[in-house]
Amino acid sequence: MGQSLLAKAVAATRGPAPRAQRAAPLSEGSVQGGLRATVTACTLKHERVMILPANPSSPHAPARCQGKTEQSHSRRLIFLKSDATNFQARRVQIFQLNEHILVFLVDKAKMEDNLPVNVREYQELAKKALPKMHYDYINGGAEDEYTLRENIAAYGRILLRPRVLIDVSKIDMSTTLLGYNMPSPIIVAPTGSHKLANPEGEVATARAAAACKTLMVYKRRDVSATLVRRAENLGFKAIVLTVDTPVLGRREADIRNKMIAPRLANLEGLMSFDDNLDSEGGSKLERFAHETLDPSLSWKDVEWLKSITSLPILLKGIVTAEDARKAVEVGAAGVIVSNHGARQLDYAPPTIAALEEVVKAVAGAVPVLVDGGVRRGTDVFKALALGATAVMVGRPVLFGLAARGEAGARHVIEMLNRELELAMALCGCRSVAEVTRRHVLTEGDRIRALL
């Protein structure tokens, strides 16, 4: 069976082979220019066929993978198939096709037997699947990465206060946002460059969940206006305006890796960029940001944006009461407590620590959402208890996307929803409305109790 599958795999890379002839091995010339351009994967009835380099140090191997061991190299090409998972020996048959090519026959049924059980396990798979430059870009933060660590750690310092002897046989996680009903308060955060995690990029993420879309006001307002009109024409229901990027934060991992700014399909035909941007002393991403981000961005630009669209506008990047009140004054439809995934200003407060301050400042005038640091359904529960209307999840979805494509992104969202449902049941909350401030104990609460 292996040989017949092997022949089919070879034939798939060259076109149909004559019936009377056995498919010939790939020639050296057919893999010139790097296997990324020539790798073919065929979905058969029960198995996955992937054609990969036999020797990661070969000149025919993708440059991004040269010098890796065969095992790590194969893992780093997981992204070639959206539903591939980890390569363990008991699940994979390996055939040597020629000196350059290996064929991996992966039993798809067995792949589902050992799925990750939490976001952290997906993160480990993503780290193995992605080139270091791309993983560092997705996972990294600004400067010392203090805020990056605190975004997660701050959730761990909030304790839950469960109520018991309540009938929780039926749990309703539905909620509303901007007048729209949602089955869950968990939303995919507006993040960019999904193709760094998986070739299908935002398309795969959108299929996994109805993702929010985000807008950055560019130096050229005509470009921003065009993007707004495009969003309206495509039927989007709201615009998320990122307000914490007048300049790019100092992301030292990207500087070390000389990170290249990913191409933005939305800007094709609207802006042109030099492919040979000088990256000396920094990353090409920094140069790209310098040419696009606008340090003069101010509250008057929110008013300008409101003047060109009837869509509700949510401001993403609010972490203080002062800015929250100003957002309400200028007519924002909602605010998102966010520190840009700790990628902008290091030593900014972790978002869950800033959430209650913002909620009190808006005093119910607009919905408040929060992102950053969410890794568990209990984290979502804590944010709801502190006043969030909905909770946005960014990196975890990208980890799932990197590890298993659309299926991984969907599984991450499903896991978080199941964890939230469990937390609600164990805390005695039958609906999102029943999740209250009395269900959590923060550091501040413990300090005040000692006074």
C-alpha positions as CSV (number, residue, x, y, z in Angstrom):
1,M,0.0,0.0,0.0
2,G,2.9,2.3,0.8
3,Q,4.4,2.0,-2.6
4,S,1.1,2.7,-4.4
5,L,0.6,5.8,-2.3
6,L,4.1,6.8,-3.0
7,A,3.5,6.4,-6.7
8,K,0.4,8.6,-6.4
9,A,2.4,11.2,-4.5
10,V,5.0,11.3,-7.1
11,A,2.5,11.5,-9.9
12,A,0.8,14.4,-8.2
13,T,3.9,16.5,-8.4
14,R,4.4,15.8,-12.1
15,G,0.9,15.3,-13.5
16,P,-0.8,12.0,-14.4
17,A,1.7,9.2,-15.2
18,P,1.0,7.0,-18.2
19,R,-1.0,3.9,-17.1
20,A,1.5,1.4,-18.3
21,Q,4.4,3.1,-16.6
22,R,5.4,3.5,-13.0
23,A,5.8,7.1,-11.9
24,A,9.5,8.1,-12.1
25,P,11.3,9.7,-9.2
26,L,11.4,13.5,-9.2
27,S,14.4,14.9,-11.0
28,E,16.9,17.3,-9.4
29,G,15.7,20.0,-11.7
30,S,12.1,19.7,-10.6
31,V,13.1,20.9,-7.1
32,Q,15.3,23.7,-8.1
33,G,14.5,27.1,-6.5
34,G,13.4,25.7,-3.2
35,L,10.8,23.1,-2.2
36,R,8.3,25.7,-1.0
37,A,7.4,26.4,-4.6
38,T,7.2,22.7,-5.6
39,V,5.9,20.8,-2.6
40,T,2.6,19.1,-3.3
41,A,0.3,17.4,-0.8
42,C,-2.5,15.0,-1.8
43,T,-5.5,14.1,0.3
44,L,-6.2,10.4,-0.1
45,K,-9.0,8.5,1.5
46,H,-7.4,7.6,4.7
47,E,-3.9,9.2,4.7
48,R,-2.1,12.4,4.1
49,V,0.8,12.5,1.7
50,M,3.4,15.1,2.2
51,I,6.5,15.4,0.0
52,L,9.3,17.0,2.0
53,P,13.1,17.5,1.7
54,A,15.1,14.4,2.8
55,N,18.0,16.6,3.9
56,P,17.2,20.0,5.4
57,S,20.8,21.1,4.6
58,S,20.3,20.4,1.0
59,P,20.4,23.4,-1.4
60,H,16.9,22.3,-2.5
61,A,15.5,22.7,1.0
62,P,13.7,26.0,1.8
63,A,16.2,28.5,3.1
64,R,14.2,29.1,6.2
65,C,14.7,25.4,7.3
66,Q,18.3,24.8,6.3
67,G,20.6,23.4,8.9
68,K,17.8,21.9,11.0
69,T,17.6,18.2,12.0
70,E,15.3,16.0,10.0
71,Q,12.8,15.8,12.9
72,S,12.6,19.5,13.6
73,H,12.6,20.2,9.9
74,S,9.6,18.0,9.3
75,R,7.9,19.7,12.2
76,R,8.7,23.1,10.7
77,L,6.8,22.2,7.6
78,I,3.6,21.3,9.4
79,F,2.2,24.6,8.1
80,L,2.0,23.2,4.6
81,K,-1.2,21.4,5.5
82,S,-3.9,23.2,7.5
83,D,-5.0,20.1,9.4
84,A,-1.6,18.5,10.1
85,T,-0.5,18.0,13.6
86,N,2.6,16.7,15.4
87,F,4.8,14.1,13.7
88,Q,5.2,11.2,16.1
89,A,6.8,8.0,14.8
90,R,3.8,5.8,15.5
91,R,1.7,7.9,13.2
92,V,3.9,8.4,10.3
93,Q,5.3,6.2,7.6
94,I,8.4,7.6,5.9
95,F,9.6,6.6,2.5
96,Q,12.8,7.7,0.8
97,L,11.9,8.9,-2.7
98,N,15.4,10.0,-3.8
99,E,18.3,11.8,-2.3
100,H,16.4,15.0,-2.0
101,I,12.9,14.0,-1.1
102,L,11.1,12.2,1.7
103,V,7.4,11.2,1.6
104,F,5.5,11.2,4.9
105,L,2.3,9.2,4.9
106,V,0.3,10.4,7.9
107,D,-2.8,8.5,9.2
108,K,-5.3,11.3,9.6
109,A,-7.5,9.3,12.0
110,K,-4.7,8.7,14.4
111,M,-3.7,12.4,14.2
112,E,-6.9,13.2,16.1
113,D,-6.1,10.8,18.9
114,N,-3.6,13.2,20.6
115,L,-4.9,16.7,20.1
116,P,-3.7,19.5,22.4
117,V,-5.8,19.9,25.5
118,N,-5.1,23.5,26.3
119,V,-3.7,26.7,24.7
120,R,-0.2,26.2,26.1
121,E,0.2,22.9,24.3
122,Y,-0.9,24.6,21.1
123,Q,1.8,27.2,21.7
124,E,4.4,24.5,22.0
125,L,3.3,23.0,18.7
126,A,3.3,26.4,17.0
127,K,6.8,27.0,18.2
128,K,8.0,23.8,16.6
129,A,6.0,24.4,13.4
130,L,7.1,28.0,12.7
131,P,10.4,29.5,11.6
132,K,11.9,31.4,14.6
133,M,11.4,34.8,12.9
134,H,7.7,34.2,12.5
135,Y,7.2,32.6,16.0
136,D,9.1,35.5,17.6
137,Y,7.0,38.0,15.7
138,I,3.7,36.4,16.8
139,N,4.7,35.7,20.4
140,G,7.1,38.5,21.2
141,G,6.6,41.8,23.0
142,A,8.3,45.2,23.5
143,E,11.7,45.6,25.1
144,D,12.0,43.7,28.4
145,E,8.7,42.0,27.7
146,Y,7.5,42.8,31.3
147,T,4.0,43.6,30.2
148,L,4.0,40.6,27.9
149,R,4.5,38.3,31.0
150,E,2.2,40.4,33.2
151,N,-0.7,40.2,30.7
152,I,-0.8,36.4,31.5
153,A,0.4,36.5,35.1
154,A,-2.1,39.1,36.3
155,Y,-5.0,36.7,35.5
156,G,-3.3,34.1,37.8
157,R,-3.5,36.5,40.7
158,I,-7.3,36.8,40.5
159,L,-9.1,34.2,42.5
160,L,-12.6,32.8,41.9
161,R,-15.4,32.8,44.5
162,P,-17.7,29.9,43.6
163,R,-21.3,29.7,44.7
164,V,-22.8,26.2,45.3
165,L,-26.1,24.4,45.5
166,I,-27.4,26.2,42.3
167,D,-29.0,24.3,39.5
168,V,-26.5,24.6,36.6
169,S,-28.0,21.9,34.4
170,K,-28.4,24.5,31.7
171,I,-25.7,27.1,30.9
172,D,-26.4,30.0,28.6
173,M,-23.2,31.7,27.4
174,S,-25.0,34.0,24.8
175,T,-24.6,37.8,25.0
176,T,-25.2,40.9,22.9
177,L,-22.7,43.4,21.5
178,L,-23.7,46.6,19.6
179,G,-27.2,45.1,19.2
180,Y,-26.0,41.8,17.8
181,N,-26.6,38.5,19.5
182,M,-23.5,36.3,20.0
183,P,-23.5,32.7,21.2
184,S,-20.5,33.4,23.4
185,P,-18.6,36.4,24.8
186,I,-15.4,35.1,23.3
187,I,-14.3,37.0,20.1
188,V,-11.3,36.5,17.8
189,A,-9.2,39.6,18.4
190,P,-8.3,41.8,15.4
191,T,-4.8,40.7,14.6
192,G,-2.8,40.9,11.5
193,S,-0.4,38.8,9.4
194,H,-2.1,35.4,9.9
195,K,-0.2,34.1,6.9
196,L,2.9,34.0,9.0
197,A,1.1,31.3,10.9
198,N,-0.4,29.4,8.0
199,P,-0.5,29.9,4.2
200,E,-4.3,30.3,4.3
201,G,-4.0,33.1,6.8
202,E,-7.0,35.2,7.7
203,V,-9.2,33.1,5.4
204,A,-8.7,30.1,7.6
205,T,-9.2,32.1,10.8
206,A,-12.4,33.7,9.4
207,R,-13.7,30.2,8.6
208,A,-12.9,29.1,12.2
209,A,-14.8,32.2,13.7
210,A,-16.4,35.3,12.5
211,A,-13.4,37.5,13.2
212,C,-13.5,41.3,13.9
213,K,-11.7,43.5,11.5
214,T,-9.4,46.3,12.5
215,L,-8.3,49.6,11.0
216,M,-5.2,51.7,11.5
217,V,-5.4,55.3,10.3
218,Y,-2.5,55.6,7.8
219,K,-0.6,58.8,7.1
220,R,-2.5,59.0,3.8
221,R,-6.1,59.5,4.8
222,D,-7.3,58.6,1.3
223,V,-6.0,55.1,1.9
224,S,-7.8,54.9,5.3
225,A,-11.0,56.2,3.6
226,T,-10.8,53.6,0.9
227,L,-10.4,50.8,3.4
228,V,-13.5,52.1,5.3
229,R,-15.6,52.2,2.1
230,R,-14.4,48.6,1.3
231,A,-15.5,47.4,4.8
232,E,-18.9,49.0,4.3
233,N,-19.4,47.5,0.9
234,L,-18.4,44.0,2.2
235,G,-21.1,44.2,4.9
236,F,-18.9,44.6,8.0
237,K,-20.9,45.7,11.1
238,A,-18.3,47.8,12.9
239,I,-14.8,49.3,12.7
240,V,-12.1,48.7,15.3
241,L,-9.7,51.7,15.3
242,T,-6.3,50.9,16.8
243,V,-5.2,54.0,18.7
244,D,-2.0,52.9,20.4
245,T,0.3,52.8,17.4
246,P,1.4,56.4,16.5
247,V,4.8,54.8,16.3
248,L,6.0,51.2,16.4
249,G,7.1,49.8,19.8
250,R,10.6,48.5,20.1
251,R,10.4,44.8,19.5
252,E,13.9,43.5,20.1
253,A,13.2,40.0,18.8
254,D,12.1,41.4,15.5
255,I,15.2,43.6,15.4
256,R,17.5,40.6,16.0
257,N,15.7,38.6,13.4
258,K,15.6,41.5,11.0
259,M,11.9,40.8,10.6
260,I,10.5,41.5,7.2
261,A,7.1,43.3,7.1
262,P,4.5,40.9,5.7
263,R,2.7,42.1,2.6
264,L,-0.8,43.4,3.3
265,A,-3.2,42.4,0.6
266,N,-5.6,45.1,1.7
267,L,-3.0,47.7,0.7
268,E,-2.3,46.3,-2.8
269,G,-2.9,49.1,-5.3
270,L,-3.2,51.7,-2.6
271,M,0.3,52.0,-1.4
272,S,3.7,50.9,-2.7
273,F,6.7,49.8,-0.7
274,D,10.3,49.2,-1.5
275,D,11.0,45.5,-1.3
276,N,14.7,46.4,-0.5
277,L,14.0,48.5,2.5
278,D,17.2,49.1,4.5
279,S,17.1,47.1,7.7
280,E,20.5,48.0,9.1
281,G,20.2,48.6,12.8
282,G,16.6,47.3,13.0
283,S,14.0,45.3,11.3
284,K,12.3,45.9,7.9
285,L,9.1,46.0,9.9
286,E,10.3,49.2,11.6
287,R,10.9,50.9,8.3
288,F,7.5,49.8,7.0
289,A,5.9,51.2,10.2
290,H,7.7,54.5,9.8
291,E,6.3,54.9,6.3
292,T,2.7,54.0,7.3
293,L,1.9,54.9,10.9
294,D,1.0,58.5,11.7
295,P,2.5,60.0,14.9
296,S,0.1,62.9,14.6
297,L,-2.9,60.7,15.1
298,S,-5.2,62.4,17.6
299,W,-8.8,62.6,18.9
300,K,-9.8,64.8,15.9
301,D,-9.0,61.8,13.7
302,V,-11.7,59.8,15.5
303,E,-14.1,62.6,14.6
304,W,-12.9,62.5,11.0
305,L,-13.5,58.8,10.8
306,K,-17.0,59.2,12.2
307,S,-17.7,61.7,9.4
308,I,-16.9,59.3,6.6
309,T,-18.8,56.2,7.9
310,S,-22.0,55.3,9.6
311,L,-20.5,52.1,11.1
312,P,-20.0,52.0,14.9
313,I,-16.4,52.7,15.8
314,L,-14.7,50.9,18.7
315,L,-11.4,52.3,20.0
316,K,-8.8,49.6,20.7
317,G,-5.8,50.5,22.9
318,I,-7.5,52.2,25.9
319,V,-6.0,51.5,29.4
320,T,-6.8,54.5,31.5
321,A,-10.0,56.1,32.9
322,E,-9.0,59.5,31.3
323,D,-8.9,58.1,27.8
324,A,-12.0,56.0,28.4
325,R,-14.1,59.0,29.3
326,K,-12.7,60.9,26.3
327,A,-13.6,58.0,24.0
328,V,-17.2,58.3,25.2
329,E,-17.2,62.1,24.7
330,V,-16.1,61.8,21.0
331,G,-18.8,59.3,20.3
332,A,-17.0,55.9,20.3
333,A,-19.5,53.0,20.2
334,G,-17.2,51.0,22.5
335,V,-13.7,50.7,23.9
336,I,-11.3,47.8,23.9
337,V,-8.9,47.6,26.9
338,S,-5.7,46.6,25.1
339,N,-2.0,47.2,25.3
340,H,-1.5,45.8,21.7
341,G,-0.5,42.4,23.1
342,A,2.3,44.1,25.0
343,R,4.0,44.9,21.7
344,Q,4.0,48.7,22.0
345,L,4.9,50.2,25.4
346,D,6.6,48.0,27.9
347,Y,5.6,48.5,31.6
348,A,2.1,49.5,30.6
349,P,-0.4,47.9,32.9
350,P,-1.6,44.4,32.1
351,T,-5.0,44.7,30.5
352,I,-7.0,42.7,33.1
353,A,-5.5,45.1,35.8
354,A,-6.7,48.1,33.8
355,L,-10.1,46.7,33.0
356,E,-12.1,47.7,36.1
357,E,-10.8,51.3,36.0
358,V,-12.0,51.7,32.4
359,V,-15.4,50.0,33.2
360,K,-16.0,52.4,36.0
361,A,-15.0,55.4,33.9
362,V,-17.5,54.7,31.1
363,A,-20.2,54.0,33.6
364,G,-22.2,51.8,31.3
365,A,-22.3,54.4,28.4
366,V,-20.6,52.0,26.0
367,P,-19.6,48.4,26.0
368,V,-16.1,47.6,27.2
369,L,-14.1,44.7,25.7
370,V,-10.7,43.4,26.7
371,D,-7.8,41.5,25.1
372,G,-4.4,40.3,26.1
373,G,-3.2,37.4,28.2
374,V,-6.3,35.2,27.9
375,R,-5.2,31.5,27.9
376,R,-8.1,29.8,29.8
377,G,-11.8,29.9,30.0
378,T,-11.4,31.0,33.6
379,D,-9.6,34.1,32.3
380,V,-12.6,34.9,30.3
381,F,-14.8,34.4,33.4
382,K,-12.6,36.8,35.4
383,A,-12.8,39.5,32.7
384,L,-16.6,39.2,32.6
385,A,-16.8,39.5,36.4
386,L,-14.7,42.7,36.2
387,G,-17.1,44.2,33.8
388,A,-16.1,43.2,30.3
389,T,-18.9,42.8,27.8
390,A,-16.8,40.5,25.7
391,V,-13.3,39.1,25.6
392,M,-11.0,39.1,22.6
393,V,-8.5,36.3,22.0
394,G,-5.5,36.8,19.7
395,R,-2.3,34.8,20.1
396,P,-4.1,31.5,21.1
397,V,-5.9,31.5,17.8
398,L,-2.7,32.1,15.9
399,F,-1.0,29.2,17.8
400,G,-3.9,26.9,16.8
401,L,-3.6,28.2,13.2
402,A,0.1,27.6,13.1
403,A,-0.2,24.1,14.6
404,R,-3.2,22.7,12.7
405,G,-4.5,25.4,10.4
406,E,-8.2,26.2,10.4
407,A,-9.0,23.1,12.5
408,G,-6.5,24.2,15.1
409,A,-7.9,27.8,15.3
410,R,-11.4,26.3,15.6
411,H,-10.3,23.9,18.3
412,V,-8.7,26.6,20.4
413,I,-12.0,28.6,20.3
414,E,-14.0,25.5,21.2
415,M,-11.7,24.7,24.1
416,L,-12.0,28.2,25.5
417,N,-15.7,28.1,25.2
418,R,-15.9,24.7,27.0
419,E,-13.6,25.9,29.7
420,L,-15.8,29.0,30.2
421,E,-18.9,26.9,30.3
422,L,-17.3,24.7,33.0
423,A,-16.2,27.7,35.0
424,M,-19.6,29.2,34.9
425,A,-21.2,26.0,36.1
426,L,-18.7,25.5,38.9
427,C,-19.2,29.1,40.1
428,G,-23.0,28.8,40.0
429,C,-23.6,31.1,37.1
430,R,-26.3,29.9,34.6
431,S,-25.9,32.9,32.3
432,V,-23.3,35.5,31.5
433,A,-25.5,38.1,33.2
434,E,-25.1,36.1,36.5
435,V,-21.3,36.5,36.4
436,T,-20.7,39.4,38.8
437,R,-18.0,41.3,40.6
438,R,-18.6,39.1,43.7
439,H,-17.4,36.1,41.9
440,V,-13.7,37.2,41.9
441,L,-11.2,38.3,44.4
442,T,-8.4,40.6,43.1
443,E,-5.1,41.6,44.6
444,G,-6.7,44.9,45.5
445,D,-9.5,43.2,47.3
446,R,-7.1,41.3,49.4
447,I,-5.1,44.4,50.3
448,R,-8.2,46.3,51.2
449,A,-9.3,43.4,53.4
450,L,-6.1,43.8,55.5
451,L,-6.6,47.6,56.2
